[in-house]
Amino acid sequence: MTRLLRFSLLSALLIHLSVSSFAQKGFEGTIVYSIDVNGEGLPPEAKQMFAGSEMIMSLKGTLARTDLNMGVQKTIGISDAKAKTSYTLMDIMGQKFKIVTKTGDKQPTVTVKELTETKEIAGYTCKKAELTIEGQTDPVVVYYTDQILNNGYNSQIKGIKGYPLEFEAAQSGMKISYAAKSVTKEAVDDSKFTPDNTGYTETTREDMMKNFGGK
């Protein structure tokens, strides 16, 4: 179970980077991603636990919200580019944590390697890049489109001039893949960006990794 929890923390880190990096001006709507989890030695019951996992990104001007539900983990990420703040709410098997990020907070260094491969995803032509995140041994593969631009606020994925519609990461022999299956321009209510955070303990990503046996 520790292996699954550490993997959940990696997925939360990716969501935290995404929600703080890609809130954008001009676009309002939702992007729905399917999630696939695989890996050597992944028990059938664990595979079943992650079946049907999905991520929904809601964007409105400089506000962004990510909802992720995958087995033992439920995560909500909120970013307000105007206030220059973001936070992540994580519920892992009933343990609730709130990770807050402010301007000037130290973030993992991300190195970007642009590649030549392209792919059509949800009606958008996407370019491929490979990211190396400080503290993670395996790179993250990303396909992004420059037809959906970000506003540059607190961007941890510097060098990617667009929005990620597919990304994949590995940890401890497990692999998690996100792929956009729909991009919809629609009105998003302001209340979406003020979720109830009652009962969450404020902490840091580093302390969470230590508590769950990570680095």
Buried (B, 14 or more C-beta within 10 A) or exposed (E): EEBBBBBBBBBBBBBBBBBBBBBBBEBBBBBBBBBBBEBEEBEEEBBEBBEEBBBBBBBBBBBBBBBBBBBBBBBBBBBBBEEBBBBBBBBBEEBBBBBEBEEEEEBBEBEBEEEEEEBEBBEBEBBBBEBBBEEBEBBBBBBBBEBBBBBBBBBBBEEBBBBBBBBBBBBBEBBBBBBBEEBEEEEBEEEBBEBEEEEBEEBEBEEBBEEBEBE
